[in-house]
């Protein structure tokens, strides 16, 4: 399997602002994420993006993969690196 540029991003280093920008850039509203991913509620997304709570490692990985599937590696890298 080829390693992409996004594979070396530590999901724990993504800022709340970058999480929000990744979601929006990927074309998802908070409620749409809730529909796409089992066991994640709109409130979880809101708390993550407002730095009030983090999600489990597994949920963060699933969320990151959802967003990343809709974006290019360059878009992901720019958002995570700059925000």
C-alpha positions in Angstrom: 0.0 0.0 0.0 1.3 3.4 -1.0 1.7 5.9 1.9 0.1 9.2 1.1 1.1 12.6 2.5 -1.8 12.6 4.9 -0.7 9.4 6.5 1.8 11.1 8.7 -0.6 13.6 10.3 -1.1 13.0 14.0 -4.8 13.3 14.6 -4.2 14.5 18.1 -2.3 17.5 16.8 -5.2 18.8 14.7 -6.6 22.0 16.3 -10.3 22.5 16.9 -10.3 25.1 14.1 -8.6 22.7 11.7 -11.2 20.1 12.5 -14.0 22.5 11.7 -12.3 23.6 8.5 -11.7 20.0 7.4 -15.4 19.3 7.9 -16.6 22.3 6.0 -14.0 21.8 3.2 -15.2 18.2 2.9 -18.7 19.5 2.4 -20.2 18.2 5.7 -22.5 19.9 8.2 -22.3 18.6 11.8 -25.6 16.7 11.4 -24.4 15.2 8.2 -21.4 13.7 10.0 -23.8 12.3 12.6 -25.6 10.4 9.7 -22.4 9.2 8.1 -20.7 7.8 11.2 -22.3 5.5 13.7 -21.8 6.5 17.4 -20.9 10.1 16.6 -23.5 12.7 17.5 -23.6 16.3 16.3 -22.8 17.4 19.9 -19.5 15.4 19.8 -18.5 17.3 16.6 -19.5 20.6 18.2 -17.5 19.9 21.4 -14.4 18.8 19.4 -14.5 21.9 17.2 -15.0 24.2 20.2 -12.2 22.5 22.2 -14.5 21.4 24.9 -14.0 17.7 24.5 -12.0 15.3 22.4 -13.2 12.0 20.9 -11.7 8.6 21.4 -8.8 7.7 19.1 -11.0 5.4 17.1 -13.7 8.1 16.5 -11.0 10.6 15.6 -9.5 8.2 13.1 -12.9 7.5 11.5 -13.8 11.2 11.4 -10.4 12.1 9.8 -10.8 9.4 7.2 -14.3 10.6 6.3 -13.0 14.2 5.8 -9.9 13.0 4.0 -11.9 10.9 1.6 -13.5 14.1 0.3 -10.3 16.2 0.1 -6.9 16.0 -1.6 -3.8 15.3 0.4 -2.7 18.9 -0.3 -5.9 20.4 1.0 -5.7 18.3 4.2 -2.0 19.2 4.7 -2.7 23.0 4.2 -5.6 23.0 6.6 -3.9 21.0 9.4 -0.6 22.8 9.0 -1.9 26.4 8.9 -4.8 26.2 11.4 
